[in-house]
Amino acid sequence: MKKVIFWIIILVCALFAWAYIMLGTQQTEGWFLDFEEARGVEIEYQGQMYTLNLKQQKTLCDLLNHSARVSTPPTNNNSLPEVQSITIFLFNPENPIVLTPENSDYALFKVSTWEFEDYLQISKPKEMKQLLETTYD
């Protein structure tokens, strides 16, 4: 009986150790930008630069990480956006990432570090527009 209890305790400890290791090595969900890589984010609105706070930066990273890279942009809206650009400053690389909106609903962005024909299509453009509108109030 003591041996059975001993092996059950060993098994439970092993399961806890395995779970701890798996949680500690889990990668971030996003493929575009890890929140911890961003040193700061600013948007350009009517020629003025506005800085995003940490909560806004995290929301932006989440929105970007749930977006898709597309080669041919869909033409939804041809009106000019109010926000001219989003600049993401990183800790490691010298050059920041500049996102340029292609339309006023903020569903499609040109990314400065990608090839000329590639775009970032935002999966939740209404949330992106709402976030950007709260940055320059």
N, C-alpha and C positions, 0 to 999 in steps of 0.2 A: 504493500500500500504506500509506503514511504517513497518507493522508487517512482510510482505513478505520479504522485504529487510533485516530486522533484522534476520529472520530465514535463509536466504541465507548466510548472513555473518557468522552466527553461524555454519552452515553446512560446509562452506569453511574452517573455523578455525579448526573444528573438523577433517576434512580430512587432513589438514596440520599436526596437532598434531599426528594423527594416522601414517602418513607417516614418521614423525620424529622418533617416537617410534620404528617403524619397521626397519628403517635403523640403528638405534642405537643398536638394539639387534640382528642384523643379525650375524650368525655364519660364521666362515671361511669355504671355500669350501673343503679344504683338510682334509683327514682323517689320513694321516700319520704324518705330522709335521706342526705345525703352525710356520710361519716365525719368529714370535716374541718370540717363545720358544727357538730358537737356539742362543746360546751365541757365537758360532764360529764353523767353519767347516774347516777341513784340510784333504788333501789327501796324501797318501804315494805313491811316484813314485820313483822307483829305489832306495829304501831305504831312501830317503829324504822326509821330511814333507813339504808340501806347504799349505799356508793358503788361503782360498777363501775370496774375498772382498764381500761387502754387496750385490752388484748386482749379483755376481755369487751365493751367498747363496740363494737369492730370486729365481733365476732361478732353482737352485737345488731343493728347496722346492716345486716349482710348478711342476717340473718333477716327484718328488716322490709322490705328492698328486694326480697325474693323472695316477698312476700305479695300478697294481692289485696284490693282495696276492694270490699266487698259492701254491698248495700242492705238485704237482709233476712237477718238472722243465722240460721244453722242452729242448731237446739237439740240439741246433742250431750250436754251434761253440765250438770246444774243445781247441782252442789255448789259451795260457795264456794271460791275460790282462796286459797292461803296468802299470796301476794303481793297486796297491795291495789292498788298502782299502780307504774308506771314513769314517772319524770319525766326528760325529756330537756331539758337546758339548752343553748341555742344562743348563738352569738356575736352574731348580728345582731338578731333580734327580742327584744323585752323579755319576752314571755310564753313560758314553756317549753311543750313538748308533753307532755301527760299521757296515758299509755295506761292504761286501766283494764281488767283482764281480766274477761271475762264468765263464765268457767267455770274449773274447776280443771285442765283439761288445757292451758290457755294457747293454745288454737287461735283464739280470737276476742277482739279488744280494741276498746273504745270509745276514739276519739281525740278529745281535747279541742278540736282546731282544726277538726274536720269538722262537717258538718251532723248533726243529731240522729239521723237514721235510718241513717247510714253507719257501717260497722264495718271493721276490718282483720282479715282472715282469714289466719292464719299458715299457710304451706304446710308447714312442718316443726315441728309443735307439740312433738314429743318433744325436739328439739334446744333449743327455747325453754325447755321445762320444766327440762331439764338445766342450761342456762345460768343460769336464775334460782335453781335450788337451790344452785349453787356460789357465789352472791354473799353469802349470809348464814350460811355455815358458821362 
